[in-house]
Amino acid sequence: MSAGYGRKFQAGMIGMGAFLVLAAPAAAAETPTFSKDVAPILQAKCQSCHQPNSIAPMSLMTFQEARPWARSMKERVSSRQMPPWHIDKSVGIQSFKNDMSLSDDQIDTIVRWVDGGAPQGDPKDLPPAKPPVTTNEWQGVMNGFGPPDVVIKSSEYTMPAKHQDVWYRPTSDIPITEPRWIRMVEIRPSNLKARKTLHHSVAYQVLSPDNVQAVNTGIAPGPSSVSADDAVNRRPMIMEWAIGKGYDRYRDDTGKLLMPGEKISWDQHIHAVGEEIPTGSELGIWFYPKSQEPKKRSYLVAFTGIDRAKGLDIPPNSVARTEGFTVLKENTMITNFQPHFHLRGKAMEVEAILPDGSKQVISYVGNFNFNWMTNYIYADDAAPVFPKGTVIHVAAYYDNTTANKNNPDPEQWVGYGDRTVDEMAHSWMNVFYLSDDEYKQIVEERKAKAATNTQQQQQ
């Protein structure tokens, strides 16, 4: 059964008598202070966005900046809207490489700080300040991967102060003279101000005839079912960047192959924000060393949440549901989950229906926020793997009512389309394909590891 919109889980309650017995010996908890308790949390999880010249609407770098927002901080962190990590923690895979969520203890600290009057505390308790970002830096550089080997820039579109959404679709050359395998990619807006106007940007790879032929003949690793007539394979996606997303670092021994003469085709969604801003995108590419070419190609796939035969039609003042099904033609490992909606999107569940009829929830986001296109990257030993013939079922839920704070007009019928006021639903997932022997080996290794963990827990 699908999780459905508004999945709720209720915690058990402690009886009043038991609470009194447990609480009586304990001293009253000391009220946290900003300097000692809250500032370290903000540094670790919030300040990368909440600083001057960044995408957040306010800075939280100092007590003076954070204090006016105390009540809002409490509401956002207790509802787990902030930091933007909206994966449901009670269902599906829970092990990620890039988990930016707050722990229960961190949320409790912020809540108790606000309820206690949001005191500053002793400034001497403050951790050393983190310097604000003053340049349009790569996150990959900030995370220790060094500068990209190649940077590919789009031309810029000057967005007027007031204007309808724009989809800007230029092309750019790829400056290589020999075949190279991509290890990691990152897209960023072309300047700091463009972070206000660029909502998302997709970089497509326009394949050379040699690259298409290499895939089709098996010279390069890839699915056996690809065709030179398949538009997806002739123009595969390198990366989709959106507000709040960082880089894509492919799983070890997987990557994407670039060939000389190929191009990047851009699809950039640009908003007007009240001032004229030149806006474009830059694609940073980190290559594998030439002596370490990977064995597998990674493919970015948009698993649909809409039945193409039925389409999408959301009535005014209503909650709606659509679903889409995609059959895996190869044994497949999925390495990430990134739900994509527009303003009415509220929840998405991705489920695998295996050939034997059994079902497995992969991931569920129950409170999607259009302002944050968060990418959930599975840990290597948790990335789901499925046999050929498995159906990936994406269930999507929409809130076209006044209860949806992002809804521009609940009186409107909403259909499928590219505009922000239209709607769509798909799950971006990077995948790579496995032979039958590789699939069986991974399944057996995971079963053995699970059995070992169970034995250790029982000892």
N, C-alpha and C positions, 0 to 999 in steps of 0.2 A: 504494500500500500504506500502511495506517495505521502510525503510528510505533509504537503498542503500548506497553503498560505496561513500564516499566523500560528505555526507550530508552537505550542506552549508546554513547558515542563514545570511542574510545581515541586518545590523542595518540601521534604517532610518537616513537620513541626515538632518542637520539643515541648513536652508537657510543662505546665507552669510549675508544678511541684519539683520536677527534676531540675528546671532552670534555677529555682531558688537554692536547691542543695548545691548545685555546681557553682553558682555565682557568689554565694555568701562569703566564702573565704577569700575571694579575689579582691584586690584593691582596685579602685576605679582606674580605668585605663587613662594614661596620660594623653592629653590632646597633642596630636602631631603639630609640628611647626613647618612653615615653608622652608626655612633654611636647612633644617636637619633632615626632614623626612620627605617633603614634596619635591623640592628642587632636584634631587637625584633622579626621581621618576621622570620628571619633565625632560631632563637632559637625555635620558636613555630612550624615551619613547615618543616625545612630542616636539622637541625644539628643532628637529631637522626641517619641519614644516612651519612651526610657529615661531618665526623670527622675521625681522625686517626683510623686505624684498622677496619673500617667499610666497607660496600659494595660499597659506592660511590667512584668514581675515584679521588675526590679531597676533601679536608677539607674546610669548610666555617666557622670555629670557630672564626677566627679573621679577622680584616680588611686586614692585610698583606696577609692572605691566600685567601680571597674572591676577592680582587681588580683585580688580573690578569684575573679573570673569569667574570668580570662585563658584557661584551657584550654577552657572552654565557648565563649568567643568564637572561638577558633581553629577549633574543630570546626564551629560554625555558619556562619562566613563561608567556610571552605574548601569546605563542602558546598553553599554558596549557599542555605542556609535563611534566613540573615539577611544584609542586610536582606531583608524579604519580597518578593523579586522572583524568581519561580520560572519565568519563561518560559525555554524552551530556546533557548540562544543559537546553536544550530547549524542551525536550521530555521525557516522561516516569516519573517514580517516582523520586522525588528530595529530599526526607527526609531520611537521613542516620545516623546511630549511630557513624560511624567512618570517617566522612568527613574530609579529610586532605587537601582539595583544598584551594587555595588562594582566598580571596574575590577580587572583582574588584578594591577596594581601595588599597589593598595590592599590586596587580599587578601594578597599576598606580604609587605607591610609588617607586617600584623598577625601573620601566621604566624611571620615571623622574630623579631618582638618577643617572642612567647610562647616560641619555641624558645630564645631568648637569655636567658631568665630573667625576662622582663617587667619590665625596669628602668624606674624613674621618670624618670631623667634630670634635667636642671637645670630647676627650676620656672620659671626666668626665660624658658625657651623656650615656655612655654604660650601659646596664643593667648588673646586676651581672652575671658573666660567669657561664654557666652550665658545670659541670664537665664531661669530656668525659667518655664514657663507656670503661672500661679496662678489663672487664670480659665478658664471653659469657652469659649474663644475659637473663632471661625470660622477654618478654615484659609484660606479665601478672603481674609479680612482680613489674616492673617499673610503671605500671598503677594502683597499689594499691590493687591487688587481693591476695597478699601473695604468698608464695612458693607453688608449686604444691604438691598434696598429694602423688603422685607416679610419678617417672621418669623411662621410659622404653627406654633402649638404644639399638641401633643396633650395630653389629660389624662394623668395619671400613674397607674400601677399600683404599689402597694406590694408588692414581692416579698418573701415571707417568707425567713428565713435558710435554711430547708431546705424544698424544694418541688420538684414536677415542673416541667418547662419550661412556660411560659405563652405563649400567643399573644394579645396584647392588641390589639383592633381597634376603636378609637374613630374618630369622624369630627370634622373641624374645618372651620370656615368659612374661606373665602378673602376677605380684606378688601380687595376692589377694587370700584370703581363703574363701570369701563369696561374694554373688552377690552385686555389687555396681553400682550406676547410675552416669554417667559422667555429670558434669555441664559445664565444659569448657576444651578445649584442646589447646595445642600449640606445634608445631614442631619447632625445631631449629637445625642447623648444630652442629656436635659434638664438634667443636672447632672454634675459631675465623677465622683461615685461611681457614677452610672448607667453610666459607661463600663465598669464591671466586670460589670454584669448584662445589658446590651443587646447581644445578639450581632448581630442585623441588624434593619433596619427598612425597610419598603417604603412609599413614599407614592404612592397612586393618585389620579388625577384623576377625580372623578365629573362627567362632562360634562353641561352644560346642554343642553336640546333645541336651542337655537340653535347651539351648537358642533357637535353631531352633524350638524345640517342643513347647516352651513357646510362641513364636510368632504365630505358626500355630494354636494353640488351643485357642488363645485369652487370655491366662494367662497374657501375657505382651502386652501392647498396640501396635498395628501395623496395617498395611493394611490387609484387608480380603483376598486379592488376592495372598499373598506370598505363596511360595511352598518350601518344603525342597529340591526340585530338582533345584531350581533357584540359579545359581552360585553367583549372585549378593547378595542374601540374606544370603548365606552361607559364603560369604566373603565381608561383607559390608564395606564401607569406613568410617574410623574414621575421617580423615582429609587429605586434600591435601595442603601442604605448597609449596610456591614458592617465588622467590626473591621479596621482598617488602611486603610479607604478614605477618600478626601478628597471633593472636590467634582467635579461634572460641568460642564464648561464646553463648551457646544455649539460645533461648528464654525461659523465665521463665516457669516452669512446663513442659519442654521438655528436653530430654537427650538421652543418649545411655546406654544400659545395658551391663555390663561386668559380665561374670560368671567365677568361678574358673576353671582352666585348659585350658582356651582359650589362643590364641597367637596373636601377632602382626606380620603381614606379610608386609615387606617393599618393596617399589618400588622406587628406588632412581636414579635420572638422574644426572650423574657426568660429568663435563667438564675438559679437560686439560687446564691449564693456564700458562704454562711455568715453573712451579716448582712442585716438588714432594710433595703432600699433602695427609696425611691420612684423609679420609672423611667418615662420617657416619651421623646418625640422632639420635635425642633424642625426645621422646614424653612426654610432661608434662601433667598430668591429674589432674584436680580439681574435686573432688567428691561432690555430694549433701550430706548434713548430712543424716544419716540413717533414721532420723525421717521426712525427707522432700522429699520422693521419688516422682519423677514427674509422671504425668498421661499419657504423650505422649512420643513416641519414635521420635527422629529426624533422618532423613535419608539424606545422602549426595548423590545426584543424578547428573550424567553427562548427561544433556539433549543434544542430538546430534544435530549438525548443518550440518550433511551429510546424504543424502539419501543412505541407505545401498545398495539398488538395483543399483544405478548409480555410487556409489563410488566417488572417488576424483581424478581428472586428470587436472592439471593446465598447459596449454601450455606455452612455453617460451614467454617472453616479452608481457605478457597479464595480464589483470585484470579479475578475475573469481569470480563466485558466486556459493555457494551450499546452501542447506536448508534441515533441518530435522524436523520431526513432532513426537511428543510424546503425547499420549492420557492419561490424568489423570483418573485413575480408582477409585479414591476416592476424596472427597472434600479435597482441599489442600491449605495450607498456605505456601508461599515461603518466606524465611527469608533472603536470600542474593543472589548476582549475581557475579560470577567470570568467565569472558570469558577466554577461553584457546585456544591458537594457537601456532604455531611455527613462523619461521622467515618471512614467506610471509603473515601471517594474518594481516589484517588492520582494519576490522570493524565487529561488531556483533550486531544484533538486536534480542531481545527476545520479542515475541508477543504472547498474549493469544487469541485464537479463541474460543469464548464461545459457548455453545450448541445452543443458539439462532441465531448464525451466526455473532454476533457483534465481533469487534476486539478491543484489548487494547494493546498498546505498554507498555511493562513493563520497559525495560531499553535498552539503545543504547550506545555503545562505537564506536565512529567514527574514532579514531586515535590510535588503539591498538599499544602497544610497547612490544615486546617480553621480554625485560629486566625487565618488571614490571607486575607481575601477580596479579594485585590489586583485592582485595575482597571488594565488595560494600555491606555493611550490612544495610538492611532496618530498619528504625525506627519502633517500635512496632505498632504504629497506621497507618503506611504506608505500611507495608508488605502486598503484594497482596494475596488475597484469592479468590479461584475459585471453582466452583461446579464440581462434577465428570462429565466426558465427555468433559471437556475443552481440547483443543489441544494446547500444547506449541510448538510454531513455532520458530525455531532458524534459522535466515538467516546469513550466514557467507560470508565475502568478502576477497579476497586475491589480493595482489599486487606483481606480479612476473616480475616487470620492474625495470629499473635503478632508477626510482623515489623513490623506497623503499630503504632507506639507510641501512637497515638490511639485504637486499637480498644478499646472497653470490654469486649467479650466475644466472642472469636472462635468460641465454641461455639454462637452463636446464628445462626439463619437471619435474613436481613435483607431486608425488602421496602420498597416505596415508602411514604413518609409524611413528615409535617411534623416529627415529633420528631427530636431530635438523634441518637437511637439508631436511627432509620429512615434511609433514604437517598433521594437524588434526584440528578439530573444535568441541568444545562442551562448554556448559555453566555449571559450577559447581554450584549447588544450594542445600542448606539445606532445606528440606521440612518436614512438619508433617501433619497428616491426621485428619480430623474432621468428627464427626457424622453429620447427616442432621440437627439435632437440634442445634448443636454447630455452624455450618455454617450459619444457618438462624439468630442466635443470633448476630454473629459478623457483618453480613451484615446490620441488623436492627440498631445496635448500631452505625455503621459508617454513615448510612444515617441520623440518628438523630443528630449526631455530626456535619455533614456537613450542615444540615439545620440550626442548632444553629449558626454556624460560619457565614453563609450567612446573617442571621438576624442581627447579631452583626455588620457586615460590612456595612449593609444598614442603621444602626441607626446613 
